[in-house]
Amino acid sequence: MLLDHARARGAEVREETEVTPLLASPGGAVEGVEVRTKHGAAVDLRAPVIATAG
């Protein structure tokens, strides 16, 4: 239900995807993440706003 709500408002939701390292600027600010898809491909995702949970 929460994912459907987020998608309906334009969020990009990636399932079966593992976050590997955080991507940081030279100054240390987090700019995105590297993810590994269920097929093993590494993809860099960058965004103006990063939210983490843990």
Secondary structure as UniProt FT lines:
FT   HELIX           2..8
FT   TURN            9..10
FT   STRAND          18..24
FT   TURN            26..27
FT   STRAND          30..36
FT   TURN            38..39
FT   STRAND          42..46
//
